[in-house]
């Protein structure tokens, strides 16, 4: 995929994880919409595990502009489904783009 603005045709909602204590002192995570972004989504995600190339079901690869503060505790809402971010890879050190692998929440 060429990293051109015209290929970022999917609207994504980025949800930030806020951690708080519950009434009994337990950790409570709440996800709130931090921002909306556009990116390119590939449904055929694969993960490279050593010498094996394993297809990962229920996962996507998103290419988008880098977003300050975005990390693997955030989630993505795309087409009404929530996705956990499991890996983030910059395209290159100087590129403004990032490739995110995410799996569907269960």
N, CA and C atoms as a LAMMPS dump frame, in Angstrom:
ITEM: TIMESTEP
0
ITEM: NUMBER OF ATOMS
318
ITEM: BOX BOUNDS ff ff ff
-5.0000000000000000e+02 5.0000000000000000e+02
-5.0000000000000000e+02 5.0000000000000000e+02
-5.0000000000000000e+02 5.0000000000000000e+02
ITEM: ATOMS id mol type element x y z
1 1 1 N 0.843 -1.183 0
2 1 2 C 0 0 0
3 1 3 C 0.877 1.231 0
4 2 1 N 0.596 2.138 -0.876
5 2 2 C 1.291 3.421 -0.864
6 2 3 C 0.694 4.273 0.246
7 3 1 N 1.557 4.938 0.996
8 3 2 C 1.067 5.766 2.093
9 3 3 C 0.655 7.128 1.567
10 4 1 N -0.499 7.168 0.96
11 4 2 C -1.038 8.403 0.43
12 4 3 C -2.307 8.725 1.198
13 5 1 N -2.555 9.994 1.412
14 5 2 C -3.708 10.409 2.204
15 5 3 C -5.015 9.878 1.622
16 6 1 N -5.077 9.715 0.308
17 6 2 C -6.288 9.21 -0.335
18 6 3 C -6.586 7.763 0.009
19 7 1 N -5.578 7.001 0.433
20 7 2 C -5.812 5.596 0.777
21 7 3 C -6.271 5.439 2.224
22 8 1 N -6.28 6.51 2.993
23 8 2 C -6.788 6.46 4.366
24 8 3 C -8.28 6.742 4.323
25 9 1 N -9.041 5.698 4.015
26 9 2 C -10.461 5.851 3.726
27 9 3 C -11.389 5.291 4.81
28 10 1 N -10.831 4.767 5.885
29 10 2 C -11.644 4.191 6.95
30 10 3 C -11.594 5.093 8.186
31 11 1 N -12.769 5.403 8.73
32 11 2 C -12.841 6.242 9.937
33 11 3 C -12.642 5.355 11.162
34 12 1 N -11.729 5.761 12.031
35 12 2 C -11.399 5.017 13.24
36 12 3 C -11.626 5.896 14.455
37 13 1 N -12.1 5.291 15.519
38 13 2 C -12.252 6.003 16.779
39 13 3 C -11.199 5.43 17.73
40 14 1 N -10.347 6.292 18.278
41 14 2 C -9.287 5.857 19.177
42 14 3 C -9.735 6.088 20.616
43 15 1 N -9.763 5.012 21.404
44 15 2 C -10.238 5.076 22.783
45 15 3 C -9.069 4.913 23.756
46 16 1 N -8.934 5.884 24.629
47 16 2 C -7.861 5.889 25.619
48 16 3 C -8.32 5.154 26.875
49 17 1 N -7.4 4.416 27.483
50 17 2 C -7.698 3.669 28.707
51 17 3 C -7.432 4.551 29.922
52 18 1 N -8.457 4.725 30.74
53 18 2 C -8.312 5.442 32.003
54 18 3 C -8.441 4.415 33.122
55 19 1 N -7.482 4.41 34.043
56 19 2 C -7.484 3.458 35.148
57 19 3 C -7.852 4.172 36.438
58 20 1 N -8.755 3.549 37.192
59 20 2 C -9.208 4.121 38.458
60 20 3 C -9.404 2.974 39.46
61 21 1 N -9.67 3.328 40.686
62 21 2 C -9.953 2.316 41.707
63 21 3 C -11.456 2.2 41.901
64 22 1 N -11.913 0.965 42.001
65 22 2 C -13.328 0.713 42.257
66 22 3 C -13.65 0.849 43.734
67 23 1 N -14.892 0.598 44.117
68 23 2 C -15.32 0.759 45.51
69 23 3 C -14.58 -0.157 46.483
70 24 1 N -14.084 -1.294 46.017
71 24 2 C -13.368 -2.231 46.882
72 24 3 C -11.857 -2.152 46.67
73 25 1 N -11.392 -1.113 45.973
74 25 2 C -9.965 -0.933 45.733
75 25 3 C -9.436 -1.668 44.517
76 26 1 N -10.318 -2.325 43.767
77 26 2 C -9.892 -3.053 42.571
78 26 3 C -9.636 -2.075 41.42
79 27 1 N -8.819 -2.504 40.485
80 27 2 C -8.503 -1.678 39.32
81 27 3 C -9.669 -1.72 38.335
82 28 1 N -10.114 -0.537 37.923
83 28 2 C -11.216 -0.425 36.968
84 28 3 C -10.714 0.341 35.751
85 29 1 N -10.839 -0.286 34.582
86 29 2 C -10.429 0.365 33.339
87 29 3 C -11.658 0.867 32.595
88 30 1 N -11.593 2.118 32.172
89 30 2 C -12.663 2.735 31.402
90 30 3 C -12.052 3.259 30.112
91 31 1 N -12.735 3.024 29.003
92 31 2 C -12.238 3.498 27.712
93 31 3 C -13.092 4.664 27.246
94 32 1 N -12.436 5.774 26.945
95 32 2 C -13.128 6.972 26.474
96 32 3 C -12.546 7.387 25.132
97 33 1 N -13.399 7.925 24.281
98 33 2 C -12.932 8.372 22.974
99 33 3 C -11.991 9.549 23.142
100 34 1 N -10.792 9.388 22.628
101 34 2 C -9.791 10.444 22.706
102 34 3 C -9.788 11.267 21.419
103 35 1 N -9.869 10.567 20.288
104 35 2 C -9.891 11.273 18.999
105 35 3 C -10.364 10.344 17.897
106 36 1 N -10.701 10.944 16.791
107 36 2 C -11.064 10.212 15.584
108 36 3 C -9.939 10.373 14.584
109 37 1 N -9.729 9.344 13.776
110 37 2 C -8.654 9.377 12.79
111 37 3 C -9.103 8.609 11.55
112 38 1 N -8.362 8.787 10.479
113 38 2 C -8.591 8.023 9.26
114 38 3 C -7.361 7.179 8.989
115 39 1 N -7.587 5.977 8.486
116 39 2 C -6.484 5.086 8.183
117 39 3 C -6.886 4.063 7.147
118 40 1 N -5.934 3.214 6.8
119 40 2 C -6.187 2.113 5.877
120 40 3 C -6.213 0.83 6.702
121 41 1 N -7.249 0.004 6.534
122 41 2 C -7.413 -1.213 7.326
123 41 3 C -7.287 -2.427 6.414
124 42 1 N -6.402 -3.358 6.804
125 42 2 C -6.272 -4.649 6.131
126 42 3 C -6.827 -5.717 7.052
127 43 1 N -7.764 -6.51 6.536
128 43 2 C -8.368 -7.57 7.342
129 43 3 C -7.509 -8.821 7.397
130 44 1 N -6.655 -9.018 6.443
131 44 2 C -5.837 -10.235 6.401
132 44 3 C -4.523 -9.997 7.122
133 45 1 N -4.588 -9.995 8.436
134 45 2 C -3.402 -9.754 9.257
135 45 3 C -2.648 -11.052 9.469
136 46 1 N -1.341 -10.966 9.496
137 46 2 C -0.533 -12.127 9.85
138 46 3 C 0.545 -11.684 10.818
139 47 1 N 0.915 -12.591 11.682
140 47 2 C 1.957 -12.296 12.663
141 47 3 C 3.161 -13.17 12.371
142 48 1 N 4.331 -12.595 12.436
143 48 2 C 5.56 -13.313 12.185
144 48 3 C 6.083 -13.858 13.505
145 49 1 N 6.031 -15.17 13.669
146 49 2 C 6.491 -15.805 14.901
147 49 3 C 7.692 -16.686 14.574
148 50 1 N 8.881 -16.106 14.693
149 50 2 C 10.096 -16.863 14.392
150 50 3 C 10.145 -17.242 12.931
151 51 1 N 10.26 -18.541 12.658
152 51 2 C 10.325 -19.031 11.28
153 51 3 C 8.945 -19.324 10.705
154 52 1 N 7.902 -19.021 11.466
155 52 2 C 6.541 -19.324 11.035
156 52 3 C 5.791 -18.044 10.717
157 53 1 N 4.906 -18.127 9.766
158 53 2 C 4.036 -17.008 9.436
159 53 3 C 2.613 -17.484 9.713
160 54 1 N 2.059 -17.087 10.836
161 54 2 C 0.783 -17.611 11.322
162 54 3 C -0.322 -16.601 11.063
163 55 1 N -1.397 -17.046 10.424
164 55 2 C -2.553 -16.178 10.239
165 55 3 C -3.263 -16.03 11.576
166 56 1 N -3.558 -14.81 11.934
167 56 2 C -4.22 -14.527 13.204
168 56 3 C -5.669 -14.169 12.919
169 57 1 N -6.595 -15.011 13.355
170 57 2 C -8.005 -14.749 13.104
171 57 3 C -8.509 -13.614 13.977
172 58 1 N -9.446 -12.844 13.448
173 58 2 C -10.036 -11.76 14.215
174 58 3 C -9.085 -10.617 14.449
175 59 1 N -8.15 -10.398 13.52
176 59 2 C -7.221 -9.292 13.693
177 59 3 C -7.175 -8.429 12.431
178 60 1 N -6.71 -7.204 12.623
179 60 2 C -6.586 -6.245 11.534
180 60 3 C -5.231 -5.563 11.624
181 61 1 N -4.802 -4.996 10.505
182 61 2 C -3.616 -4.15 10.474
183 61 3 C -4.061 -2.784 9.98
184 62 1 N -3.788 -1.764 10.778
185 62 2 C -4.191 -0.399 10.459
186 62 3 C -2.942 0.421 10.159
187 63 1 N -2.952 1.128 9.042
188 63 2 C -1.894 2.084 8.733
189 63 3 C -2.517 3.46 8.828
190 64 1 N -1.885 4.326 9.621
191 64 2 C -2.428 5.657 9.843
192 64 3 C -1.309 6.602 10.247
193 65 1 N -1.653 7.885 10.39
194 65 2 C -0.68 8.841 10.901
195 65 3 C -0.39 8.535 12.367
196 66 1 N 0.855 8.783 12.794
197 66 2 C 1.21 8.617 14.203
198 66 3 C 0.345 9.547 15.046
199 67 1 N -0.05 9.05 16.215
200 67 2 C -0.893 9.808 17.135
201 67 3 C -0.154 9.939 18.462
202 68 1 N 0.087 11.16 18.932
203 68 2 C 0.801 11.329 20.201
204 68 3 C 0.074 10.637 21.358
205 69 1 N 0.826 9.899 22.174
206 69 2 C 0.274 9.242 23.345
207 69 3 C -0.321 7.869 23.091
208 70 1 N -0.526 7.492 21.846
209 70 2 C -1.133 6.199 21.515
210 70 3 C -0.204 5.065 21.954
211 71 1 N -0.758 4.091 22.678
212 71 2 C 0.03 2.927 23.084
213 71 3 C -0.862 1.69 23.083
214 72 1 N -0.325 0.564 23.535
215 72 2 C -1.057 -0.702 23.456
216 72 3 C -2.174 -0.837 24.494
217 73 1 N -2.322 0.13 25.367
218 73 2 C -3.452 0.108 26.314
219 73 3 C -4.71 0.71 25.675
220 74 1 N -4.565 1.393 24.554
221 74 2 C -5.707 2 23.87
222 74 3 C -6.46 0.934 23.082
223 75 1 N -7.656 1.3 22.637
224 75 2 C -8.456 0.452 21.762
225 75 3 C -8.88 1.24 20.533
226 76 1 N -9.268 0.504 19.517
227 76 2 C -9.767 1.106 18.274
228 76 3 C -11.204 0.65 18.086
229 77 1 N -12.094 1.57 17.751
230 77 2 C -13.45 1.204 17.358
231 77 3 C -13.522 1.408 15.849
232 78 1 N -13.828 0.318 15.144
233 78 2 C -13.909 0.356 13.69
234 78 3 C -15.122 -0.459 13.263
235 79 1 N -16.003 0.187 12.515
236 79 2 C -17.241 -0.445 12.035
237 79 3 C -18.047 -1.063 13.178
238 80 1 N -18.075 -0.36 14.311
239 80 2 C -18.892 -0.786 15.435
240 80 3 C -18.275 -1.848 16.329
241 81 1 N -17.075 -2.346 16
242 81 2 C -16.419 -3.363 16.817
243 81 3 C -15.219 -2.75 17.528
244 82 1 N -14.898 -3.3 18.704
245 82 2 C -13.73 -2.854 19.459
246 82 3 C -12.554 -3.777 19.19
247 83 1 N -11.369 -3.163 19.058
248 83 2 C -10.139 -3.894 18.752
249 83 3 C -9.07 -3.504 19.763
250 84 1 N -8.402 -4.492 20.366
251 84 2 C -7.281 -4.255 21.27
252 84 3 C -6.006 -4.1 20.452
253 85 1 N -5.238 -3.072 20.733
254 85 2 C -3.963 -2.877 20.048
255 85 3 C -2.95 -3.832 20.661
256 86 1 N -2.351 -4.682 19.82
257 86 2 C -1.377 -5.639 20.336
258 86 3 C 0.048 -5.331 19.876
259 87 1 N 0.188 -4.56 18.795
260 87 2 C 1.533 -4.208 18.327
261 87 3 C 1.476 -2.909 17.539
262 88 1 N 2.513 -2.085 17.717
263 88 2 C 2.629 -0.826 16.987
264 88 3 C 4.029 -0.756 16.397
265 89 1 N 4.1 -0.509 15.086
266 89 2 C 5.388 -0.431 14.4
267 89 3 C 5.443 0.835 13.559
268 90 1 N 6.406 1.701 13.805
269 90 2 C 6.56 2.845 12.904
270 90 3 C 7.005 2.342 11.527
271 91 1 N 6.529 2.979 10.482
272 91 2 C 6.941 2.597 9.134
273 91 3 C 8.452 2.809 9.003
274 92 1 N 8.92 3.932 9.479
275 92 2 C 10.35 4.219 9.601
276 92 3 C 10.507 5.292 10.67
277 93 1 N 11.724 5.548 11.053
278 93 2 C 11.979 6.514 12.123
279 93 3 C 11.528 7.912 11.737
280 94 1 N 11.613 8.261 10.465
281 94 2 C 11.266 9.613 10.038
282 94 3 C 9.892 9.72 9.379
283 95 1 N 9.233 8.592 9.187
284 95 2 C 7.917 8.591 8.545
285 95 3 C 6.842 9.055 9.522
286 96 1 N 5.835 9.783 9.031
287 96 2 C 4.724 10.189 9.904
288 96 3 C 3.677 9.088 10.078
289 97 1 N 3.919 7.897 9.508
290 97 2 C 2.932 6.809 9.534
291 97 3 C 3.331 5.707 10.508
292 98 1 N 2.308 4.987 10.975
293 98 2 C 2.518 3.867 11.89
294 98 3 C 1.626 2.708 11.444
295 99 1 N 2.097 1.483 11.689
296 99 2 C 1.321 0.284 11.382
297 99 3 C 0.934 -0.359 12.712
298 100 1 N -0.359 -0.572 12.906
299 100 2 C -0.896 -1.098 14.166
300 100 3 C -1.565 -2.447 13.894
301 101 1 N -1.209 -3.454 14.684
302 101 2 C -1.894 -4.736 14.637
303 101 3 C -2.84 -4.784 15.83
304 102 1 N -4.085 -5.141 15.57
305 102 2 C -5.1 -5.169 16.642
306 102 3 C -5.949 -6.43 16.491
307 103 1 N -6.417 -6.933 17.635
308 103 2 C -7.292 -8.098 17.609
309 103 3 C -8.637 -7.724 18.204
310 104 1 N -9.67 -8.391 17.718
311 104 2 C -11.034 -8.087 18.167
312 104 3 C -11.193 -8.468 19.644
313 105 1 N -11.849 -7.568 20.401
314 105 2 C -12.081 -7.863 21.805
315 105 3 C -13.113 -8.963 21.935
316 106 1 N -13.02 -9.699 23.014
317 106 2 C -13.943 -10.826 23.218
318 106 3 C -14.811 -10.577 24.403
